[in-house]
Amino acid sequence: MWPIDRPPKWVDRSQELAALRAGLEALRHGEGAAVWVEGEPGIGKSSLVVEALAGVSELGWDIGWGMADQLAEQLPLSVMQDCLQVRLNSPDPRRAHAAGLLRSQRLGLFADGDASVSGIEVLMALADELCAAAPTVMVIDDLQWADDASLLVWHRLAASIDQLRLLLIATCRSDPRRPDVQQVRTSLARRGGALVTLGPLPETDVADIVTAMLGAPPEDTLRRLTAQAAGNPLYLRELVDALERERAQASSAAEVSTAQEKMPASLAAVLNDRLSSVSAQAAQILRTAALLGAKFTVTDLAVLLRRPVSELAAGLQEAVAARILVGSDSELAFRHQLIHQAPYASMPTALRTALHAEAARELAATDADPLSVAQQLLSAAGAPGEGWARAWLIQAAPALTTRAPQLAADLLRRELHATPSGDGRL
């Protein structure tokens, strides 16, 4: 059910768990609560929430989990729709009806043409209905990346928590926070919501994790290296994994010593090294998938690789088995934002830009979702003005303006600036 593994039992987060469990206890008694969990990337925010919610699915409550990423900022209400499981093919008629309203062009009639405003009301009404029917838990992971409309829904739900049977949970990076996210946090604190800050793990927990991973207490050299993970459990696990792979591949004691003494140049290198644990075919698939974002459809991936889905199945299953990817309904996702960022950031900027431009063209040629094409075009920064892109944008502008107005405006503005004088098409 959950997109993140439960934390190991030897990590003591009992004090932080107490706030989440207090929210669950309130919900058992028909009361609402809101909890904000913050900390640096990889510190264990999502794992803490998973641990707190262990067993909740057996209570018959309505539970939703939405995960934001950088691309989500361009897509109004995308994160909140994921959290509320709003889909046209949903077996729940309430969710299917809401999905139909959100997809309808008629939404604009209700709010001076602003589909986001109308969509907010649709999702607020759905949340009210779900909370009235059963105790409800809603989690938004990585709220710092949420689009403005989803953030507003979260804010409004938090402000109405006294009237709802709802446990509302957000995980968010500590710093930096964009101003509107900071305002939501400040408002929640002012209303008495629970703020939970996760700090680095103490040295004893770090030693316990390394011991559990290696089957023996860490040597002094390894202790010095793992200390550089600064108590971050994700960094720590990724680092030990990388060092153990180097040790396994070493053919002599001298090579083992060298492997242990050599710290990877950066965390990105450590994370990117996970690709070496899969075949060359799977690694190529993952690097291409990284262009599509932290979440992607297999159909879009097949288009970019110009290969049938059947030929990708083995590589994708290998990546899932290696815990690099996880399944999420009709999509796949990188297990963690940092794991997605590693292969993406390892590409030279010029290459990455060119690949985004090529991806946009490939997706457009197969009539892919306009939002997928638009995201690729926007990521191909500095490469506007191609004739096909301009023609495609003119055709897709009405649909894009309804579903992602800011994204459409950014692309139209960029193409306008790149259009030669006298060209009347834009």
Protein Blocks (a to p, Z undefined) as FASTA:
>chain_A
ZZbdcddfklccklmmmmmmmmmmmmmnopacdddddddehilpmmmmmmmmgoklmnop
acddddddfklmmmghklmmmmnopafklcblklmmmmmmmmpmklmmmngoiaklmmmm
mmmmmmmmmmmmpccddddehkllpcfklmmmmmmmmmmmmmpccdddddddfbdcdfkl
mmmmmmmmmnopacdddddddfklmmmmmmmmnopacdfklmmmmmmnnopaklmmmmmm
mmmmmmmmpcbfklmmmmmmpccfbfklmmmmmmmmpcfklmmmmmmmmmnojbdcfklm
mmmnopafklmmmmmmmmmmnomaccehjbccdfbfklmmmmmmmpcfklmmmmmmmmmm
mmmmnopafklmmmmmmmmgoiahifklmmmmmmmmmmmmmmmmmlmmmmmmmmmmmpcg
hiakZZ
